[in-house]
Amino acid sequence: MKPEEIDRILAEKDDLVPSSGFTDAVMDAVRREAATPPPIPFPWKRAWPVVVAGAAALALVPAVVVIEAAAPSPLRVPPELGWIALAAAVTLVSIGFSWRAAKLRG
């Protein structure tokens, strides 16, 4: 487009009128949004202990590895068994928390 054409289009004083039903559709959407209940907040009070426990467990992993490497024990257990036991314990604890949460809701 040439600048003269743009100036001519912008200089026109036509009133903009919304299409029929536009205002009603917008107001219906506003009412519907206002009637929608707010989202359920995340239960941070229950989540923080789990987050802290997970961070503590992750922080202890390097310490356990260093201690095991520095001082081998006479009753040496293969490290895989320790990790398997840790995974089983974490699984059992998470299942316990899930059951407890389900019982509190039901």
N, CA, C and O atoms as a Tinker XYZ file with bonds, in Angstrom:
   424  protein
     1  N      0.842000   -1.186000    0.000000    73     2
     2  CA     0.000000    0.000000    0.000000    64     1     3
     3  C      0.882000    1.242000    0.000000    63     2     4     5
     4  O      1.978000    1.277000    0.560000    81     3
     5  N      0.352000    2.231000   -0.645000    73     3     6
     6  CA     1.060000    3.506000   -0.701000    64     5     7
     7  C      0.683000    4.340000    0.514000    63     6     8     9
     8  O     -0.397000    4.167000    1.077000    81     7
     9  N      1.556000    5.233000    0.913000    73     7    10
    10  CA     1.248000    6.080000    2.088000    64     9    11
    11  C     -0.035000    6.886000    1.911000    63    10    12    13
    12  O     -0.738000    7.136000    2.890000    81    11
    13  N     -0.357000    7.299000    0.684000    73    11    14
    14  CA    -1.581000    8.073000    0.456000    64    13    15
    15  C     -2.827000    7.225000    0.743000    63    14    16    17
    16  O     -3.811000    7.711000    1.301000    81    15
    17  N     -2.759000    5.952000    0.350000    73    15    18
    18  CA    -3.895000    5.059000    0.605000    64    17    19
    19  C     -4.085000    4.836000    2.101000    63    18    20    21
    20  O     -5.210000    4.822000    2.599000    81    19
    21  N     -2.984000    4.664000    2.803000    73    19    22
    22  CA    -3.070000    4.476000    4.268000    64    21    23
    23  C     -3.642000    5.722000    4.920000    63    22    24    25
    24  O     -4.504000    5.621000    5.794000    81    23
    25  N     -3.174000    6.900000    4.508000    73    23    26
    26  CA    -3.703000    8.154000    5.067000    64    25    27
    27  C     -5.194000    8.303000    4.793000    63    26    28    29
    28  O     -5.946000    8.760000    5.654000    81    27
    29  N     -5.622000    7.916000    3.590000    73    27    30
    30  CA    -7.049000    8.026000    3.239000    64    29    31
    31  C     -7.887000    7.097000    4.125000    63    30    32    33
    32  O     -8.948000    7.487000    4.611000    81    31
    33  N     -7.405000    5.869000    4.329000    73    31    34
    34  CA    -8.147000    4.899000    5.147000    64    33    35
    35  C     -8.219000    5.373000    6.597000    63    34    36    37
    36  O     -9.262000    5.266000    7.242000    81    35
    37  N     -7.109000    5.895000    7.098000    73    35    38
    38  CA    -7.099000    6.350000    8.485000    64    37    39
    39  C     -7.907000    7.627000    8.679000    63    38    40    41
    40  O     -8.406000    7.879000    9.776000    81    39
    41  N     -8.042000    8.426000    7.645000    73    39    42
    42  CA    -8.781000    9.684000    7.751000    64    41    43
    43  C    -10.291000    9.477000    7.731000    63    42    44    45
    44  O    -11.029000   10.361000    8.163000    81    43
    45  N    -10.766000    8.348000    7.247000    73    43    46
    46  CA   -12.207000    8.101000    7.207000    64    45    47
    47  C    -12.749000    8.026000    8.628000    63    46    48    49
    48  O    -12.117000    7.455000    9.517000    81    47
    49  N    -13.912000    8.602000    8.828000    73    47    50
    50  CA   -14.511000    8.694000   10.156000    64    49    51
    51  C    -15.660000    7.708000   10.327000    63    50    52    53
    52  O    -16.651000    8.034000   10.981000    81    51
    53  N    -15.554000    6.533000    9.766000    73    51    54
    54  CA   -16.624000    5.541000    9.908000    64    53    55
    55  C    -16.676000    5.055000   11.347000    63    54    56    57
    56  O    -15.651000    4.743000   11.952000    81    55
    57  N    -17.876000    4.999000   11.877000    73    55    58
    58  CA   -18.059000    4.475000   13.218000    64    57    59
    59  C    -17.954000    2.953000   13.178000    63    58    60    61
    60  O    -18.529000    2.293000   12.313000    81    59
    61  N    -17.219000    2.428000   14.118000    73    59    62
    62  CA   -17.104000    0.970000   14.220000    64    61    63
    63  C    -18.261000    0.460000   15.059000    63    62    64    65
    64  O    -18.461000    0.912000   16.186000    81    63
    65  N    -18.999000   -0.446000   14.534000    73    63    66
    66  CA   -20.143000   -1.023000   15.228000    64    65    67
    67  C    -19.892000   -2.525000   15.343000    63    66    68    69
    68  O    -19.600000   -3.186000   14.346000    81    67
    69  N    -20.006000   -3.057000   16.542000    73    67    70
    70  CA   -19.791000   -4.501000   16.673000    64    69    71
    71  C    -20.887000   -5.280000   15.972000    63    70    72    73
    72  O    -22.012000   -4.803000   15.826000    81    71
    73  N    -20.546000   -6.474000   15.545000    73    71    74
    74  CA   -21.526000   -7.312000   14.872000    64    73    75
    75  C    -22.634000   -7.692000   15.843000    63    74    76    77
    76  O    -22.463000   -7.644000   17.062000    81    75
    77  N    -23.764000   -8.069000   15.277000    73    75    78
    78  CA   -24.907000   -8.390000   16.125000    64    77    79
    79  C    -24.578000   -9.593000   17.003000    63    78    80    81
    80  O    -24.046000  -10.596000   16.527000    81    79
    81  N    -24.892000   -9.481000   18.260000    73    79    82
    82  CA   -24.655000  -10.572000   19.189000    64    81    83
    83  C    -23.274000  -10.573000   19.824000    63    82    84    85
    84  O    -23.005000  -11.378000   20.715000    81    83
    85  N    -22.390000   -9.680000   19.377000    73    83    86
    86  CA   -21.035000   -9.657000   19.918000    64    85    87
    87  C    -21.047000   -9.290000   21.403000    63    86    88    89
    88  O    -20.412000   -9.955000   22.221000    81    87
    89  N    -21.770000   -8.235000   21.736000    73    87    90
    90  CA   -21.828000   -7.792000   23.131000    64    89    91
    91  C    -22.432000   -8.873000   24.016000    63    90    92    93
    92  O    -21.939000   -9.129000   25.114000    81    91
    93  N    -23.494000   -9.502000   23.540000    73    91    94
    94  CA   -24.127000  -10.577000   24.322000    64    93    95
    95  C    -23.166000  -11.753000   24.513000    63    94    96    97
    96  O    -23.104000  -12.338000   25.595000    81    95
    97  N    -22.420000  -12.097000   23.462000    73    95    98
    98  CA   -21.475000  -13.216000   23.563000    64    97    99
    99  C    -20.369000  -12.898000   24.561000    63    98   100   101
   100  O    -19.965000  -13.763000   25.339000    81    99
   101  N    -19.878000  -11.662000   24.542000    73    99   102
   102  CA   -18.825000  -11.269000   25.485000    64   101   103
   103  C    -19.358000  -11.297000   26.911000    63   102   104   105
   104  O    -18.691000  -11.805000   27.812000    81   103
   105  N    -20.550000  -10.755000   27.122000    73   103   106
   106  CA   -21.115000  -10.732000   28.476000    64   105   107
   107  C    -21.427000  -12.141000   28.969000    63   106   108   109
   108  O    -21.273000  -12.422000   30.158000    81   107
   109  N    -21.861000  -13.025000   28.085000    73   107   110
   110  CA   -22.079000  -14.424000   28.480000    64   109   111
   111  C    -20.763000  -15.063000   28.925000    63   110   112   113
   112  O    -20.719000  -15.787000   29.919000    81   111
   113  N    -19.696000  -14.786000   28.182000    73   111   114
   114  CA   -18.389000  -15.335000   28.556000    64   113   115
   115  C    -17.915000  -14.768000   29.892000    63   114   116   117
   116  O    -17.326000  -15.491000   30.695000    81   115
   117  N    -18.165000  -13.488000   30.134000    73   115   118
   118  CA   -17.771000  -12.870000   31.409000    64   117   119
   119  C    -18.565000  -13.487000   32.555000    63   118   120   121
   120  O    -17.995000  -13.800000   33.600000    81   119
   121  N    -19.865000  -13.665000   32.375000    73   119   122
   122  CA   -20.683000  -14.277000   33.436000    64   121   123
   123  C    -20.268000  -15.723000   33.707000    63   122   124   125
   124  O    -20.213000  -16.160000   34.857000    81   123
   125  N    -19.978000  -16.454000   32.635000    73   123   126
   126  CA   -19.542000  -17.846000   32.792000    64   125   127
   127  C    -18.213000  -17.916000   33.559000    63   126   128   129
   128  O    -18.030000  -18.763000   34.433000    81   127
   129  N    -17.309000  -17.022000   33.219000    73   127   130
   130  CA   -16.005000  -16.985000   33.916000    64   129   131
   131  C    -16.183000  -16.594000   35.383000    63   130   132   133
   132  O    -15.509000  -17.135000   36.260000    81   131
   133  N    -17.088000  -15.657000   35.644000    73   131   134
   134  CA   -17.319000  -15.227000   37.025000    64   133   135
   135  C    -17.982000  -16.333000   37.841000    63   134   136   137
   136  O    -17.772000  -16.415000   39.051000    81   135
   137  N    -18.775000  -17.181000   37.198000    73   135   138
   138  CA   -19.460000  -18.252000   37.912000    64   137   139
   139  C    -18.564000  -19.467000   38.141000    63   138   140   141
   140  O    -18.898000  -20.334000   38.948000    81   139
   141  N    -17.431000  -19.541000   37.442000    73   139   142
   142  CA   -16.529000  -20.678000   37.592000    64   141   143
   143  C    -15.844000  -20.599000   38.949000    63   142   144   145
   144  O    -15.309000  -19.548000   39.301000    81   143
   145  N    -15.845000  -21.683000   39.721000    73   143   146
   146  CA   -15.178000  -21.634000   41.028000    64   145   147
   147  C    -13.666000  -21.505000   40.852000    63   146   148   149
   148  O    -13.118000  -21.916000   39.829000    81   147
   149  N    -13.003000  -20.937000   41.843000    73   147   150
   150  CA   -11.554000  -20.788000   41.729000    64   149   151
   151  C    -10.869000  -22.153000   41.738000    63   150   152   153
   152  O    -11.431000  -23.114000   42.264000    81   151
   153  N     -9.672000  -22.258000   41.171000    73   151   154
   154  CA    -8.984000  -23.549000   41.167000    64   153   155
   155  C     -8.611000  -23.983000   42.578000    63   154   156   157
   156  O     -8.423000  -23.158000   43.472000    81   155
   157  N     -8.509000  -25.286000   42.755000    73   155   158
   158  CA    -8.143000  -25.835000   44.059000    64   157   159
   159  C     -6.663000  -25.559000   44.293000    63   158   160   161
   160  O     -5.837000  -25.916000   43.453000    81   159
   161  N     -6.307000  -24.932000   45.412000    73   159   162
   162  CA    -4.897000  -24.631000   45.657000    64   161   163
   163  C     -4.101000  -25.904000   45.959000    63   162   164   165
   164  O     -4.637000  -26.882000   46.479000    81   163
   165  N     -2.829000  -25.864000   45.624000    73   163   166
   166  CA    -1.961000  -27.005000   45.890000    64   165   167
   167  C     -1.720000  -27.109000   47.394000    63   166   168   169
   168  O     -1.471000  -26.089000   48.037000    81   167
   169  N     -1.785000  -28.310000   47.976000    73   167   170
   170  CA    -1.620000  -28.460000   49.434000    64   169   171
   171  C     -0.147000  -28.402000   49.854000    63   170   172   173
   172  O      0.460000  -29.427000   50.166000    81   171
   173  N      0.416000  -27.192000   49.858000    73   171   174
   174  CA     1.838000  -27.046000   50.178000    64   173   175
   175  C      2.151000  -27.483000   51.604000    63   174   176   177
   176  O      3.259000  -27.953000   51.862000    81   175
   177  N      1.201000  -27.343000   52.548000    73   175   178
   178  CA     1.471000  -27.749000   53.927000    64   177   179
   179  C      1.780000  -29.236000   54.021000    63   178   180   181
   180  O      2.576000  -29.656000   54.861000    81   179
   181  N      1.158000  -30.027000   53.166000    73   179   182
   182  CA     1.420000  -31.469000   53.168000    64   181   183
   183  C      2.605000  -31.837000   52.285000    63   182   184   185
   184  O      3.235000  -32.873000   52.493000    81   183
   185  N      2.909000  -31.003000   51.311000    73   183   186
   186  CA     3.981000  -31.332000   50.368000    64   185   187
   187  C      5.360000  -30.970000   50.899000    63   186   188   189
   188  O      6.334000  -31.649000   50.573000    81   187
   189  N      5.472000  -29.923000   51.707000    73   187   190
   190  CA     6.788000  -29.483000   52.167000    64   189   191
   191  C      7.556000  -30.555000   52.923000    63   190   192   193
   192  O      8.754000  -30.696000   52.677000    81   191
   193  N      6.949000  -31.324000   53.832000    73   191   194
   194  CA     7.743000  -32.373000   54.497000    64   193   195
   195  C      8.317000  -33.387000   53.514000    63   194   196   197
   196  O      9.438000  -33.861000   53.701000    81   195
   197  N      7.573000  -33.720000   52.482000    73   195   198
   198  CA     8.065000  -34.675000   51.486000    64   197   199
   199  C      9.219000  -34.066000   50.696000    63   198   200   201
   200  O     10.215000  -34.736000   50.424000    81   199
   201  N      9.079000  -32.800000   50.333000    73   199   202
   202  CA    10.145000  -32.116000   49.595000    64   201   203
   203  C     11.414000  -32.032000   50.437000    63   202   204   205
   204  O     12.512000  -32.270000   49.935000    81   203
   205  N     11.265000  -31.695000   51.708000    73   203   206
   206  CA    12.428000  -31.595000   52.603000    64   205   207
   207  C     13.073000  -32.966000   52.791000    63   206   208   209
   208  O     14.299000  -33.082000   52.763000    81   207
   209  N     12.266000  -33.997000   52.981000    73   207   210
   210  CA    12.815000  -35.345000   53.150000    64   209   211
   211  C     13.543000  -35.793000   51.891000    63   210   212   213
   212  O     14.605000  -36.410000   51.978000    81   211
   213  N     12.992000  -35.496000   50.734000    73   211   214
   214  CA    13.654000  -35.856000   49.480000    64   213   215
   215  C     14.969000  -35.122000   49.297000    63   214   216   217
   216  O     15.954000  -35.709000   48.849000    81   215
   217  N     14.991000  -33.841000   49.642000    73   215   218
   218  CA    16.234000  -33.070000   49.539000    64   217   219
   219  C     17.280000  -33.593000   50.516000    63   218   220   221
   220  O     18.463000  -33.671000   50.185000    81   219
   221  N     16.838000  -33.951000   51.722000    73   219   222
   222  CA    17.784000  -34.499000   52.711000    64   221   223
   223  C     18.345000  -35.840000   52.228000    63   222   224   225
   224  O     19.537000  -36.108000   52.374000    81   223
   225  N     17.492000  -36.663000   51.662000    73   223   226
   226  CA    17.965000  -37.955000   51.159000    64   225   227
   227  C     18.969000  -37.762000   50.025000    63   226   228   229
   228  O     19.985000  -38.455000   49.966000    81   227
   229  N     18.685000  -36.822000   49.128000    73   227   230
   230  CA    19.624000  -36.560000   48.046000    64   229   231
   231  C     20.929000  -35.962000   48.565000    63   230   232   233
   232  O     21.994000  -36.229000   48.008000    81   231
   233  N     20.858000  -35.161000   49.619000    73   231   234
   234  CA    22.073000  -34.577000   50.182000    64   233   235
   235  C     22.924000  -35.635000   50.885000    63   234   236   237
   236  O     24.146000  -35.502000   50.942000    81   235
   237  N     22.299000  -36.674000   51.416000    73   235   238
   238  CA    23.040000  -37.712000   52.126000    64   237   239
   239  C     23.702000  -38.724000   51.195000    63   238   240   241
   240  O     24.628000  -39.423000   51.606000    81   239
   241  N     23.248000  -38.810000   49.963000    73   239   242
   242  CA    23.810000  -39.810000   49.045000    64   241   243
   243  C     25.318000  -39.631000   48.861000    63   242   244   245
   244  O     26.045000  -40.616000   48.987000    81   243
   245  N     25.831000  -38.428000   48.570000    73   243   246
   246  CA    27.288000  -38.304000   48.429000    64   245   247
   247  C     28.039000  -38.656000   49.714000    63   246   248   249
   248  O     29.117000  -39.249000   49.665000    81   247
   249  N     27.467000  -38.288000   50.865000    73   247   250
   250  CA    28.122000  -38.595000   52.133000    64   249   251
   251  C     28.202000  -40.101000   52.341000    63   250   252   253
   252  O     29.233000  -40.609000   52.780000    81   251
   253  N     27.158000  -40.800000   52.041000    73   251   254
   254  CA    27.156000  -42.258000   52.199000    64   253   255
   255  C     28.165000  -42.894000   51.245000    63   254   256   257
   256  O     28.868000  -43.833000   51.623000    81   255
   257  N     28.240000  -42.399000   50.034000    73   255   258
   258  CA    29.191000  -42.943000   49.067000    64   257   259
   259  C     30.615000  -42.712000   49.539000    63   258   260   261
   260  O     31.447000  -43.613000   49.435000    81   259
   261  N     30.917000  -41.532000   50.054000    73   259   262
   262  CA    32.273000  -41.224000   50.530000    64   261   263
   263  C     32.614000  -42.072000   51.745000    63   262   264   265
   264  O     33.725000  -42.595000   51.838000    81   263
   265  N     31.688000  -42.217000   52.671000    73   263   266
   266  CA    31.951000  -43.015000   53.877000    64   265   267
   267  C     32.177000  -44.473000   53.501000    63   266   268   269
   268  O     33.078000  -45.116000   54.038000    81   267
   269  N     31.381000  -44.994000   52.597000    73   267   270
   270  CA    31.544000  -46.384000   52.178000    64   269   271
   271  C     32.880000  -46.599000   51.477000    63   270   272   273
   272  O     33.517000  -47.638000   51.656000    81   271
   273  N     33.301000  -45.637000   50.691000    73   271   274
   274  CA    34.564000  -45.782000   49.970000    64   273   275
   275  C     35.759000  -45.638000   50.914000    63   274   276   277
   276  O     36.793000  -46.274000   50.710000    81   275
   277  N     35.618000  -44.809000   51.938000    73   275   278
   278  CA    36.742000  -44.539000   52.840000    64   277   279
   279  C     36.948000  -45.644000   53.863000    63   278   280   281
   280  O     38.088000  -45.983000   54.182000    81   279
   281  N     35.889000  -46.200000   54.370000    73   279   282
   282  CA    36.010000  -47.189000   55.448000    64   281   283
   283  C     35.220000  -48.439000   55.086000    63   282   284   285
   284  O     34.059000  -48.579000   55.469000    81   283
   285  N     35.847000  -49.336000   54.357000    73   283   286
   286  CA    35.125000  -50.571000   54.041000    64   285   287
   287  C     34.840000  -51.380000   55.301000    63   286   288   289
   288  O     35.692000  -51.503000   56.181000    81   287
   289  N     33.680000  -51.908000   55.371000    73   287   290
   290  CA    33.285000  -52.664000   56.553000    64   289   291
   291  C     33.614000  -54.141000   56.362000    63   290   292   293
   292  O     33.624000  -54.632000   55.233000    81   291
   293  N     33.887000  -54.863000   57.471000    73   291   294
   294  CA    34.181000  -56.296000   57.343000    64   293   295
   295  C     32.958000  -57.076000   56.860000    63   294   296   297
   296  O     33.099000  -58.104000   56.198000    81   295
   297  N     31.777000  -56.598000   57.184000    73   295   298
   298  CA    30.546000  -57.247000   56.719000    64   297   299
   299  C     30.083000  -56.514000   55.465000    63   298   300   301
   300  O     29.004000  -55.923000   55.420000    81   299
   301  N     30.914000  -56.572000   54.484000    73   299   302
   302  CA    30.673000  -55.811000   53.255000    64   301   303
   303  C     29.421000  -56.326000   52.541000    63   302   304   305
   304  O     29.328000  -57.500000   52.183000    81   303
   305  N     28.465000  -55.417000   52.345000    73   303   306
   306  CA    27.237000  -55.732000   51.615000    64   305   307
   307  C     27.379000  -55.101000   50.234000    63   306   308   309
   308  O     27.822000  -53.958000   50.124000    81   307
   309  N     27.018000  -55.810000   49.203000    73   307   310
   310  CA    27.119000  -55.204000   47.876000    64   309   311
   311  C     26.303000  -53.907000   47.813000    63   310   312   313
   312  O     25.182000  -53.862000   48.320000    81   311
   313  N     26.848000  -52.862000   47.202000    73   311   314
   314  CA    26.145000  -51.574000   47.177000    64   313   315
   315  C     24.779000  -51.646000   46.497000    63   314   316   317
   316  O     23.892000  -50.844000   46.788000    81   315
   317  N     24.617000  -52.599000   45.601000    73   315   318
   318  CA    23.319000  -52.718000   44.930000    64   317   319
   319  C     22.210000  -53.034000   45.927000    63   318   320   321
   320  O     21.084000  -52.561000   45.776000    81   319
   321  N     22.525000  -53.824000   46.935000    73   319   322
   322  CA    21.499000  -54.171000   47.930000    64   321   323
   323  C     21.077000  -52.940000   48.724000    63   322   324   325
   324  O     19.905000  -52.793000   49.071000    81   323
   325  N     22.021000  -52.066000   49.008000    73   323   326
   326  CA    21.681000  -50.827000   49.718000    64   325   327
   327  C     20.739000  -49.956000   48.900000    63   326   328   329
   328  O     19.769000  -49.413000   49.429000    81   327
   329  N     21.026000  -49.824000   47.607000    73   327   330
   330  CA    20.169000  -49.024000   46.749000    64   329   331
   331  C     18.793000  -49.667000   46.594000    63   330   332   333
   332  O     17.777000  -48.973000   46.551000    81   331
   333  N     18.767000  -50.979000   46.513000    73   331   334
   334  CA    17.479000  -51.678000   46.406000    64   333   335
   335  C     16.668000  -51.473000   47.682000    63   334   336   337
   336  O     15.461000  -51.237000   47.630000    81   335
   337  N     17.341000  -51.564000   48.819000    73   335   338
   338  CA    16.647000  -51.337000   50.091000    64   337   339
   339  C     16.138000  -49.900000   50.189000    63   338   340   341
   340  O     15.021000  -49.662000   50.648000    81   339
   341  N     16.957000  -48.948000   49.758000    73   339   342
   342  CA    16.529000  -47.551000   49.777000    64   341   343
   343  C     15.320000  -47.343000   48.861000    63   342   344   345
   344  O     14.366000  -46.666000   49.244000    81   343
   345  N     15.352000  -47.914000   47.667000    73   343   346
   346  CA    14.225000  -47.783000   46.741000    64   345   347
   347  C     12.966000  -48.418000   47.323000    63   346   348   349
   348  O     11.874000  -47.862000   47.202000    81   347
   349  N     13.117000  -49.581000   47.955000    73   347   350
   350  CA    11.956000  -50.237000   48.569000    64   349   351
   351  C     11.399000  -49.394000   49.706000    63   350   352   353
   352  O     10.183000  -49.278000   49.853000    81   351
   353  N     12.280000  -48.806000   50.511000    73   351   354
   354  CA    11.816000  -47.972000   51.629000    64   353   355
   355  C     11.086000  -46.737000   51.116000    63   354   356   357
   356  O     10.030000  -46.379000   51.638000    81   355
   357  N     11.637000  -46.089000   50.106000    73   355   358
   358  CA    10.977000  -44.908000   49.550000    64   357   359
   359  C      9.624000  -45.286000   48.955000    63   358   360   361
   360  O      8.654000  -44.542000   49.099000    81   359
   361  N      9.552000  -46.420000   48.297000    73   359   362
   362  CA     8.284000  -46.881000   47.726000    64   361   363
   363  C      7.259000  -47.132000   48.815000    63   362   364   365
   364  O      6.110000  -46.704000   48.703000    81   363
   365  N      7.663000  -47.820000   49.861000    73   363   366
   366  CA     6.724000  -48.108000   50.953000    64   365   367
   367  C      6.251000  -46.837000   51.636000    63   366   368   369
   368  O      5.072000  -46.711000   51.967000    81   367
   369  N      7.157000  -45.897000   51.847000    73   367   370
   370  CA     6.764000  -44.638000   52.480000    64   369   371
   371  C      5.796000  -43.872000   51.590000    63   370   372   373
   372  O      4.806000  -43.332000   52.083000    81   371
   373  N      6.063000  -43.814000   50.287000    73   371   374
   374  CA     5.161000  -43.084000   49.395000    64   373   375
   375  C      3.794000  -43.757000   49.311000    63   374   376   377
   376  O      2.775000  -43.071000   49.233000    81   375
   377  N      3.757000  -45.086000   49.324000    73   375   378
   378  CA     2.467000  -45.798000   49.336000    64   377   379
   379  C      1.726000  -45.506000   50.634000    63   378   380   381
   380  O      0.513000  -45.294000   50.631000    81   379
   381  N      2.462000  -45.495000   51.746000    73   379   382
   382  CA     1.825000  -45.171000   53.027000    64   381   383
   383  C      1.218000  -43.778000   53.028000    63   382   384   385
   384  O      0.099000  -43.588000   53.505000    81   383
   385  N      1.955000  -42.790000   52.491000    73   383   386
   386  CA     1.415000  -41.433000   52.410000    64   385   387
   387  C      0.189000  -41.391000   51.506000    63   386   388   389
   388  O     -0.776000  -40.686000   51.804000    81   387
   389  N      0.216000  -42.135000   50.412000    73   387   390
   390  CA    -0.924000  -42.150000   49.501000    64   389   391
   391  C     -2.155000  -42.744000   50.173000    63   390   392   393
   392  O     -3.253000  -42.203000   50.049000    81   391
   393  N     -1.978000  -43.847000   50.879000    73   391   394
   394  CA    -3.116000  -44.459000   51.586000    64   393   395
   395  C     -3.664000  -43.512000   52.643000    63   394   396   397
   396  O     -4.878000  -43.380000   52.803000    81   395
   397  N     -2.763000  -42.856000   53.361000    73   395   398
   398  CA    -3.194000  -41.934000   54.413000    64   397   399
   399  C     -3.982000  -40.778000   53.801000    63   398   400   401
   400  O     -5.019000  -40.376000   54.328000    81   399
   401  N     -3.480000  -40.248000   52.684000    73   399   402
   402  CA    -4.180000  -39.141000   52.024000    64   401   403
   403  C     -5.551000  -39.595000   51.512000    63   402   404   405
   404  O     -6.526000  -38.848000   51.595000    81   403
   405  N     -5.621000  -40.812000   50.989000    73   403   406
   406  CA    -6.891000  -41.325000   50.484000    64   405   407
   407  C     -7.894000  -41.507000   51.621000    63   406   408   409
   408  O     -9.082000  -41.234000   51.452000    81   407
   409  N     -7.420000  -41.967000   52.776000    73   407   410
   410  CA    -8.315000  -42.159000   53.921000    64   409   411
   411  C     -8.810000  -40.819000   54.459000    63   410   412   413
   412  O     -9.950000  -40.722000   54.915000    81   411
   413  N     -7.963000  -39.776000   54.412000    73   411   414
   414  CA    -8.395000  -38.472000   54.886000    64   413   415
   415  C     -9.458000  -37.875000   53.991000    63   414   416   417
   416  O    -10.329000  -37.151000   54.472000    81   415
   417  N     -9.409000  -38.159000   52.703000    73   415   418
   418  CA   -10.413000  -37.638000   51.770000    64   417   419
   419  C    -11.715000  -38.413000   51.860000    63   418   420   421
   420  O    -12.799000  -37.839000   51.748000    81   419
   421  N    -11.604000  -39.726000   52.062000    73   419   422
   422  CA   -12.801000  -40.580000   52.005000    64   421   423
   423  C    -13.397000  -40.738000   53.287000    63   422   424
   424  O    -14.410000  -41.425000   53.417000    81   423
